[in-house]
Each structure stands twice: as structure tokens, then as C-alpha cells.
Amino acid sequence: MADISEEALQKALARVKENVGSHVGRIEMMKVDVTKESDVEAAIAHLDTWPSPGIDIMFNNAGIMHADDADAIDTPERIWDLTHNINVKGVWFGCKHAVLSMRKHGKKKGSVINTASVVALVGSATPQLAYTASKGAVLALTRELAIVHAREGIRFNSLCPAPLNTPLLQDWLGDDKQKRLRREIHFPAGRFGEAIEQAQAVLFLASDESSFVNGTDFTVDGGMTKAYVTPEGDPTLAPKNF
């Protein structure tokens, strides 16, 4: 596991131990800034020391949605650059060094999962341009890599979550009732998704059960992108080209 925050890594490790229980396995943590290629390269190279060296599965999940992200007029350039450095460049570095590791160790198959978002497919209910654009870039990047590396047995898929009940989103929404409502009304089930529901999708994409799934925008959104929201705010399932 890798993260820029050592505190977050400790919390993640505690959650793993809580959920996995007595499972015997090896877990290591590294502090990594995904905007620095040397950090990403070092983290993946560290796996060369494992009994079965090299990487088989890469989940590029690091990302931010900054509170100062806005529309085309009000988004500061520094927020645009920060967001894209983490959300796009970080994913590129992860993909690059995963492929190099798989080639180095003669892997015949591998799976790379990149976290995008449903806002890259349908746009955001409230302005967050840097984030939305960055996730669109992740979709395009992933599709191309899926085609380029298919004959090597390396699959690339994007995960497209709906808004989730996570500290990142909840902190960003804060007490802004209108901003929160603009998201909640799009869910047919009337709730945000949970992180564990995304984790199950990642496990599928990482496993051999998804061996013929490649280049897809794997959408896990509770039906949000298939819902038509009436002016009264009641979501009704309907085609998007209504």
C-alpha cells in the first residue's frame, strides 16, 4: 500500500487487519508522492525483493478534489496544475512502471485499474472543472493503454465510481445543503455509494474472472448515470437520450 500520508497508511492497515482477520499474507506500506516518478518507480521496484518478484496488479487510486476547484472562470491555475499532477500524471507514472515491472519479470498477464469517475461520463452537477477534466483524461489514457498492451496480456480498465460516502467528498460538501442535494437527487437508491462497493469492483477487475474485460469504463454508480432527474428532483430510470 502506498500513500503520501503516513497517518492514512496506518489507518488503512488497521482497516485491512480488521476486515481480513487471520489471513496470512504480506503487507508493506510506503510513503509515495505520485507526482514524483522516482517515488512511484521505487515503490514498484521494491517488489523485486519479494519471493515472487514484480507486480501483477496495480490499482492507481490516488486523487484529489480540491475545495477551490470551480468553473472555467474561477478555478485557479495552481489548483488545475495540482489536480492534474496527482490525478493524471500520477496515474501515468503508475501505469508506466507497472508495465516495465511486468516486462522485466516476464509476466504473461497483469491487471491495471485506474480510478476515474462518473463525472468524466456525464459531467458534474456543480462546477469542479479541474477534477472532471482530470478524470476524463484518465479514461482516455486507460483506453489507449488497454489497446497498446493487449497482446502482452496486460489489461487496463477504468473504475468510474459515483459520489461515495467518504471523508474526501463529505469534507468537500460540508454544510452546503444545495451542493449536497444536487448530488443526492441523482441516485435512484437515494444514497451515496460506499467505498466497500467500489472495492468489490476492483477485486473483480484484478482477478482472472475478468480476464476478457479490457479497456472498459467500469461504472459502479447505483444506476446514477442511467437516471433522469425530474424538475421536482425525483430520479426516474430512463434512457439518457430522452
Residue frames as qw, qx, qy, qz and C-alpha x, y, z in Angstrom:
[[0.000, 0.889, 0.457, 0.000, 0.00, 0.00, 0.00],
 [0.442, 0.060, 0.030, 0.895, 1.25, 3.47, -0.84],
 [0.070, -0.905, -0.406, -0.110, 0.07, 6.93, 0.12],
 [0.297, 0.620, -0.197, 0.699, 1.57, 10.38, 0.65],
 [0.456, -0.624, 0.241, -0.587, 0.20, 10.36, 4.21],
 [0.296, 0.201, -0.893, 0.272, 1.79, 8.01, 6.72],
 [0.370, 0.026, 0.583, -0.723, -1.18, 8.55, 9.03],
 [0.747, 0.255, -0.112, -0.603, -3.54, 7.43, 6.27],
 [0.567, 0.312, -0.760, -0.062, -1.42, 4.34, 5.68],
 [0.003, -0.120, 0.851, -0.512, -1.64, 3.37, 9.33],
 [0.574, 0.167, 0.349, -0.722, -5.42, 3.78, 9.26],
 [0.730, 0.336, -0.404, -0.437, -5.63, 1.71, 6.07],
 [0.361, 0.269, -0.879, 0.160, -3.51, -1.04, 7.60],
 [0.266, -0.006, 0.719, -0.642, -5.77, -1.14, 10.64],
 [0.702, 0.269, 0.065, -0.656, -8.81, -1.47, 8.38],
 [0.617, 0.350, -0.672, -0.213, -7.17, -4.29, 6.44],
 [0.148, 0.163, -0.903, 0.369, -6.39, -6.20, 9.62],
 [0.449, 0.105, 0.495, -0.736, -9.92, -5.59, 10.87],
 [0.746, 0.342, -0.064, -0.568, -11.53, -6.92, 7.70],
 [0.625, 0.398, -0.662, -0.112, -9.11, -9.66, 6.70],
 [0.839, -0.468, 0.128, -0.246, -8.66, -11.10, 10.18],
 [0.715, -0.458, 0.511, 0.139, -6.38, -14.10, 10.45],
 [0.808, 0.585, 0.031, 0.066, -5.49, -14.26, 6.76],
 [0.665, -0.453, 0.304, 0.510, -1.79, -14.95, 6.34],
 [0.583, 0.704, 0.211, 0.348, -0.17, -12.59, 3.88],
 [0.535, -0.195, -0.027, 0.822, 2.47, -9.95, 3.47],
 [0.100, 0.927, 0.325, 0.157, 1.53, -6.30, 3.63],
 [0.529, -0.189, -0.047, 0.826, 4.01, -3.47, 3.29],
 [0.092, 0.940, 0.313, -0.102, 3.48, 0.27, 3.28],
 [0.544, 0.022, 0.136, 0.828, 5.45, 3.01, 1.59],
 [0.064, 0.793, 0.203, -0.572, 5.12, 6.77, 1.64],
 [0.461, 0.206, 0.581, 0.638, 4.77, 7.80, -2.00],
 [0.219, 0.641, 0.066, -0.733, 4.12, 11.10, -3.74],
 [0.689, 0.381, 0.596, 0.160, 2.58, 10.00, -7.04],
 [0.349, 0.933, 0.006, -0.093, 3.56, 13.29, -8.70],
 [0.120, -0.755, 0.628, 0.144, 7.20, 12.22, -8.36],
 [0.847, 0.312, -0.382, -0.197, 8.16, 9.48, -10.79],
 [0.301, 0.440, -0.775, 0.338, 11.10, 8.43, -8.62],
 [0.456, -0.192, 0.614, -0.615, 8.72, 7.67, -5.73],
 [0.870, 0.206, 0.066, -0.444, 6.45, 5.53, -7.89],
 [0.678, 0.483, -0.554, 0.010, 9.38, 3.75, -9.51],
 [0.044, 0.418, -0.788, 0.450, 10.93, 2.97, -6.12],
 [0.653, -0.093, 0.466, -0.590, 7.68, 1.60, -4.70],
 [0.912, 0.292, -0.078, -0.278, 7.22, -0.83, -7.58],
 [0.519, 0.546, -0.633, 0.179, 10.91, -1.75, -7.70],
 [0.345, -0.439, 0.669, -0.491, 10.67, -2.69, -4.01],
 [0.903, 0.041, 0.193, -0.381, 8.52, -5.65, -5.05],
 [0.659, 0.514, -0.549, 0.020, 11.59, -7.16, -6.69],
 [0.026, -0.438, 0.783, -0.441, 12.63, -8.20, -3.16],
 [0.773, -0.099, 0.311, -0.544, 9.51, -10.32, -2.67],
 [0.569, -0.151, 0.804, 0.082, 9.68, -14.14, -3.06],
 [0.514, 0.527, 0.617, 0.280, 7.55, -13.84, -6.21],
 [0.249, -0.390, 0.050, 0.885, 9.10, -10.67, -7.63],
 [0.003, -0.141, -0.503, -0.853, 7.45, -8.00, -9.71],
 [0.389, 0.207, 0.358, -0.824, 3.95, -6.60, -9.84],
 [0.133, 0.270, 0.917, 0.262, 0.85, -8.43, -11.08],
 [0.060, -0.790, -0.590, -0.156, -1.90, -5.95, -10.18],
 [0.251, -0.009, -0.139, 0.958, -1.73, -2.15, -10.00],
 [0.079, -0.795, -0.600, -0.035, -4.53, -0.02, -8.58],
 [0.273, 0.167, -0.021, 0.947, -3.90, 3.67, -9.31],
 [0.260, -0.714, -0.648, -0.051, -6.32, 5.22, -6.85],
 [0.335, -0.406, -0.221, 0.821, -4.56, 8.36, -5.60],
 [0.123, 0.571, 0.461, 0.668, -6.52, 11.51, -6.36],
 [0.105, -0.339, -0.427, 0.832, -7.77, 14.83, -5.06],
 [0.034, 0.720, 0.527, 0.450, -10.79, 17.08, -5.48],
 [0.318, -0.028, -0.317, 0.893, -9.75, 20.45, -4.12],
 [0.004, -0.695, -0.593, 0.407, -12.17, 22.77, -2.35],
 [0.030, 0.645, -0.113, -0.756, -11.04, 25.65, -4.59],
 [0.211, 0.110, 0.807, 0.540, -11.90, 23.75, -7.78],
 [0.340, 0.546, 0.336, -0.688, -14.60, 25.64, -9.65],
 [0.690, 0.634, 0.345, -0.051, -15.63, 26.50, -13.23],
 [0.699, 0.420, 0.158, 0.557, -13.67, 27.75, -16.23],
 [0.053, 0.862, -0.012, 0.505, -13.62, 31.26, -14.82],
 [0.461, -0.781, 0.234, -0.350, -12.90, 30.74, -11.14],
 [0.964, -0.179, -0.007, 0.199, -10.62, 27.70, -10.99],
 [0.185, -0.877, 0.392, 0.209, -7.12, 28.92, -10.01],
 [0.654, 0.569, -0.495, -0.062, -4.32, 27.74, -12.27],
 [0.032, -0.476, 0.819, -0.318, -2.45, 26.29, -9.30],
 [0.677, -0.004, 0.584, -0.448, -5.47, 24.11, -8.48],
 [0.822, 0.488, -0.126, -0.265, -5.69, 22.96, -12.09],
 [0.433, 0.599, -0.663, 0.118, -2.00, 22.01, -12.10],
 [0.301, -0.349, 0.778, -0.427, -2.12, 20.35, -8.68],
 [0.799, 0.143, 0.376, -0.447, -5.16, 18.29, -9.61],
 [0.815, 0.517, -0.212, -0.150, -3.76, 17.12, -12.92],
 [0.186, 0.616, -0.739, 0.199, -0.34, 16.35, -11.47],
 [0.412, -0.196, 0.799, -0.392, -1.91, 13.95, -8.99],
 [0.733, 0.279, 0.447, -0.430, -4.93, 12.63, -10.88],
 [0.783, 0.603, -0.071, -0.131, -3.37, 12.25, -14.34],
 [0.329, 0.699, -0.618, 0.145, 0.41, 12.33, -14.12],
 [0.436, -0.397, 0.732, -0.341, 0.30, 10.07, -11.06],
 [0.874, 0.214, 0.354, -0.254, -1.80, 7.52, -12.95],
 [0.667, 0.682, -0.300, -0.020, 0.59, 7.69, -15.92],
 [0.017, 0.639, -0.732, 0.236, 3.59, 7.03, -13.69],
 [0.656, -0.174, 0.650, -0.343, 1.81, 4.10, -12.07],
 [0.876, 0.423, 0.141, -0.185, 0.89, 2.56, -15.43],
 [0.457, 0.757, -0.466, 0.042, 4.36, 3.12, -16.86],
 [0.052, -0.548, 0.793, -0.261, 6.24, 1.42, -14.06],
 [0.783, -0.001, 0.522, -0.340, 3.72, -1.38, -13.72],
 [0.836, 0.533, -0.066, -0.113, 4.28, -2.27, -17.38],
 [0.312, 0.714, -0.604, 0.168, 8.05, -2.05, -17.01],
 [0.427, -0.390, 0.742, -0.339, 7.95, -4.33, -13.97],
 [0.868, 0.195, 0.361, -0.281, 5.70, -6.88, -15.71],
 [0.713, 0.647, -0.269, -0.013, 8.01, -6.93, -18.72],
 [0.012, 0.693, -0.680, 0.242, 11.11, -7.22, -16.56],
 [0.441, -0.236, 0.808, -0.311, 9.75, -10.30, -14.82],
 [0.154, 0.070, -0.876, -0.451, 8.21, -11.89, -17.88],
 [0.409, 0.266, 0.646, -0.587, 4.63, -11.67, -16.69],
 [0.079, 0.197, 0.829, 0.518, 2.18, -13.20, -19.14],
 [0.211, -0.709, -0.561, -0.370, -0.79, -11.42, -17.67],
 [0.249, -0.163, -0.416, 0.859, -1.45, -8.40, -15.49],
 [0.074, -0.780, -0.583, -0.215, -4.22, -6.03, -14.50],
 [0.223, -0.025, -0.183, 0.957, -4.03, -2.26, -14.05],
 [0.100, -0.757, -0.641, -0.077, -7.06, -0.45, -12.63],
 [0.223, 0.132, -0.063, 0.964, -7.21, 3.35, -12.78],
 [0.008, -0.626, -0.661, 0.414, -9.74, 5.33, -10.77],
 [0.049, 0.321, 0.349, 0.879, -11.74, 7.77, -12.91],
 [0.181, 0.291, 0.555, -0.758, -15.25, 8.98, -12.04],
 [0.324, 0.612, 0.719, 0.065, -18.80, 9.13, -13.35],
 [0.087, 0.862, 0.090, -0.492, -18.30, 12.89, -13.84],
 [0.163, -0.411, 0.649, 0.619, -15.99, 12.01, -16.73],
 [0.171, 0.277, 0.891, 0.315, -19.00, 10.37, -18.39],
 [0.024, -0.743, -0.645, -0.176, -21.89, 12.74, -17.60],
 [0.098, 0.581, -0.067, 0.805, -20.40, 15.94, -16.18],
 [0.272, -0.179, -0.694, 0.642, -20.73, 17.29, -12.67],
 [0.142, -0.780, -0.604, -0.085, -23.84, 18.75, -11.05],
 [0.215, -0.959, -0.007, 0.184, -21.74, 21.57, -9.59],
 [0.493, 0.802, -0.313, 0.125, -18.55, 23.13, -11.00],
 [0.691, -0.552, 0.433, 0.173, -15.33, 21.17, -10.38],
 [0.665, 0.703, -0.179, -0.181, -13.65, 21.59, -13.74],
 [0.095, 0.667, -0.738, 0.032, -10.09, 20.55, -12.90],
 [0.508, -0.153, 0.813, -0.239, -11.28, 17.33, -11.30],
 [0.771, 0.447, 0.346, -0.293, -13.74, 16.48, -14.07],
 [0.534, 0.754, -0.355, -0.143, -11.18, 17.15, -16.80],
 [0.105, -0.563, 0.815, -0.088, -8.57, 15.07, -15.00],
 [0.624, 0.025, 0.745, -0.235, -10.89, 12.10, -14.77],
 [0.739, 0.622, 0.066, -0.250, -11.75, 12.40, -18.45],
 [0.275, 0.735, -0.618, -0.049, -8.02, 12.21, -19.14],
 [0.413, -0.307, 0.839, -0.178, -7.80, 9.02, -17.07],
 [0.787, 0.351, 0.432, -0.266, -10.49, 7.42, -19.25],
 [0.621, 0.744, -0.210, -0.130, -8.67, 8.29, -22.46],
 [0.004, -0.668, 0.740, -0.077, -5.27, 7.26, -21.13],
 [0.582, -0.150, 0.765, -0.233, -6.62, 3.93, -19.90],
 [0.809, 0.478, 0.241, -0.245, -8.39, 3.08, -23.16],
 [0.499, 0.755, -0.421, -0.064, -5.27, 3.67, -25.20],
 [0.153, -0.535, 0.815, -0.159, -3.04, 1.64, -22.88],
 [0.755, 0.061, 0.578, -0.304, -5.59, -1.20, -22.98],
 [0.800, 0.586, 0.021, -0.125, -5.21, -1.44, -26.76],
 [0.277, 0.786, -0.548, 0.066, -1.46, -0.90, -26.88],
 [0.126, -0.466, 0.839, -0.252, -0.65, -3.60, -24.31],
 [0.862, 0.005, 0.147, -0.486, -3.42, -6.14, -25.01],
 [0.850, 0.351, -0.393, -0.016, -1.12, -8.53, -26.89],
 [0.227, 0.460, -0.713, 0.478, 1.20, -8.55, -23.86],
 [0.532, -0.371, -0.759, 0.055, -1.61, -9.83, -21.67],
 [0.183, -0.195, -0.439, 0.858, -1.76, -6.62, -19.64],
 [0.061, -0.698, -0.650, -0.295, -5.30, -5.36, -19.13],
 [0.106, -0.021, -0.228, 0.968, -6.19, -1.75, -18.34],
 [0.185, -0.651, -0.684, -0.273, -9.60, -0.71, -17.04],
 [0.046, -0.340, 0.208, -0.916, -11.03, 2.46, -15.51],
 [0.202, -0.483, -0.798, 0.299, -13.17, 2.40, -12.41],
 [0.091, -0.403, -0.191, -0.891, -15.93, 5.03, -12.55],
 [0.198, -0.389, -0.782, 0.445, -17.43, 5.47, -9.09],
 [0.175, -0.804, -0.367, -0.433, -20.42, 7.60, -8.26],
 [0.122, -0.655, 0.376, -0.644, -20.01, 10.04, -5.35],
 [0.679, -0.142, -0.699, 0.171, -19.14, 7.99, -2.29],
 [0.563, -0.801, -0.077, -0.189, -19.68, 8.31, 1.41],
 [0.779, 0.036, -0.225, 0.583, -16.01, 9.07, 2.07],
 [0.371, -0.686, -0.175, 0.601, -14.25, 11.80, 4.10],
 [0.312, -0.049, 0.392, 0.864, -12.94, 13.37, 0.85],
 [0.080, -0.492, -0.589, -0.635, -16.41, 14.05, -0.53],
 [0.393, -0.745, -0.536, 0.058, -18.13, 14.74, 2.76],
 [0.421, -0.508, -0.080, 0.747, -15.49, 17.30, 3.73],
 [0.176, 0.073, 0.433, 0.881, -15.83, 18.92, 0.32],
 [0.214, -0.597, -0.627, -0.452, -19.62, 19.10, 0.54],
 [0.120, 0.063, -0.485, 0.864, -19.51, 20.30, 4.14],
 [0.163, 0.465, 0.660, -0.567, -22.68, 22.07, 5.25],
 [0.237, 0.257, -0.355, -0.867, -23.59, 23.26, 1.75],
 [0.564, 0.251, 0.703, -0.353, -27.08, 21.76, 1.56],
 [0.626, 0.654, -0.025, -0.424, -27.66, 22.82, -2.05],
 [0.265, 0.600, -0.734, -0.176, -24.39, 21.27, -3.24],
 [0.275, -0.127, 0.932, -0.200, -25.21, 18.06, -1.35],
 [0.621, 0.415, 0.491, -0.448, -28.78, 17.91, -2.69],
 [0.512, 0.661, -0.335, -0.435, -27.57, 18.39, -6.28],
 [0.198, 0.387, -0.897, -0.078, -25.79, 15.05, -5.90],
 [0.321, 0.030, 0.864, -0.387, -28.16, 13.07, -3.75],
 [0.636, 0.420, 0.255, -0.595, -31.17, 13.57, -6.05],
 [0.495, 0.516, -0.581, -0.388, -29.35, 11.78, -8.89],
 [0.006, -0.216, 0.970, -0.113, -29.26, 8.44, -7.04],
 [0.614, -0.217, -0.547, -0.526, -32.21, 6.12, -7.76],
 [0.635, -0.276, -0.682, 0.237, -31.48, 4.42, -4.42],
 [0.306, -0.887, -0.134, -0.319, -31.41, 7.78, -2.62],
 [0.683, -0.679, 0.177, 0.200, -27.95, 7.31, -1.11],
 [0.169, 0.792, -0.574, -0.122, -24.25, 7.72, -1.76],
 [0.889, 0.170, -0.422, 0.040, -22.21, 4.66, -2.60],
 [0.683, -0.679, 0.268, 0.030, -19.87, 3.07, -0.06],
 [0.078, 0.733, -0.655, -0.166, -16.16, 2.51, -0.54],
 [0.511, -0.168, 0.842, -0.040, -16.51, -1.24, 0.01],
 [0.715, 0.536, 0.404, -0.195, -18.82, -1.42, -3.00],
 [0.422, 0.829, -0.344, -0.131, -16.05, 0.03, -5.16],
 [0.271, -0.558, 0.784, -0.012, -13.51, -2.32, -3.59],
 [0.729, 0.139, 0.661, -0.111, -15.54, -5.32, -4.74],
 [0.657, 0.743, 0.059, -0.113, -15.48, -3.98, -8.29],
 [0.101, 0.806, -0.583, -0.034, -11.70, -3.52, -8.10],
 [0.546, -0.287, 0.784, -0.066, -11.30, -7.11, -6.88],
 [0.782, 0.445, 0.424, -0.099, -13.25, -8.31, -9.92],
 [0.497, 0.848, -0.181, -0.035, -11.13, -6.27, -12.35],
 [0.139, -0.718, 0.681, -0.040, -7.96, -7.52, -10.65],
 [0.678, -0.145, 0.707, -0.138, -8.99, -11.17, -10.80],
 [0.119, -0.114, 0.856, 0.489, -8.88, -13.78, -13.55],
 [0.299, 0.551, 0.754, -0.195, -12.70, -13.72, -13.54],
 [0.293, 0.865, 0.110, -0.392, -12.42, -10.52, -15.58],
 [0.584, -0.253, 0.546, 0.545, -9.82, -11.93, -17.99],
 [0.353, 0.421, 0.598, 0.584, -11.73, -10.69, -21.08],
 [0.073, -0.945, -0.310, 0.075, -12.58, -7.28, -19.62],
 [0.572, -0.168, 0.153, 0.788, -10.21, -4.74, -21.10],
 [0.145, 0.164, 0.273, 0.937, -10.42, -1.04, -21.91],
 [0.241, -0.662, -0.658, -0.265, -13.76, -0.58, -20.20],
 [0.135, -0.403, 0.263, -0.866, -15.11, 2.33, -18.20],
 [0.413, -0.286, -0.858, 0.107, -16.34, 0.15, -15.35],
 [0.250, -0.449, 0.020, -0.858, -19.19, 2.17, -13.87],
 [0.403, -0.342, -0.801, 0.282, -20.27, 1.46, -10.30],
 [0.034, -0.165, 0.068, -0.983, -22.85, 4.13, -9.56],
 [0.210, 0.324, 0.766, -0.514, -26.09, 2.58, -8.34],
 [0.327, 0.612, 0.685, 0.221, -27.73, 3.50, -11.66],
 [0.092, -0.725, -0.141, 0.668, -26.96, 7.21, -11.40],
 [0.049, -0.368, 0.504, 0.780, -25.76, 7.64, -14.97],
 [0.044, -0.269, -0.859, -0.433, -28.92, 5.94, -16.27],
 [0.063, -0.630, -0.679, 0.371, -31.33, 8.10, -14.30],
 [0.067, 0.544, 0.292, 0.784, -33.36, 11.07, -15.47],
 [0.195, -0.358, -0.576, 0.709, -33.98, 13.57, -12.70],
 [0.036, 0.763, 0.566, 0.310, -37.27, 15.43, -12.96],
 [0.065, 0.629, -0.088, 0.770, -37.51, 19.14, -12.12],
 [0.663, -0.646, -0.022, -0.379, -39.01, 18.09, -8.79],
 [0.092, -0.653, 0.717, -0.226, -35.86, 16.13, -8.04],
 [0.838, -0.098, 0.481, -0.238, -37.26, 12.60, -8.29],
 [0.011, 0.454, -0.792, -0.409, -34.97, 10.27, -10.25],
 [0.848, 0.270, 0.301, -0.343, -36.78, 8.05, -12.75],
 [0.530, -0.213, 0.699, 0.430, -34.92, 5.46, -14.74],
 [0.604, 0.744, 0.209, -0.193, -34.91, 6.42, -18.41],
 [0.769, 0.296, 0.167, 0.542, -32.55, 6.50, -21.39],
 [0.355, -0.509, -0.015, 0.784, -30.10, 9.39, -21.38],
 [0.108, 0.026, 0.483, 0.869, -31.14, 10.47, -24.90],
 [0.116, 0.637, 0.727, -0.229, -34.64, 11.44, -23.79]]
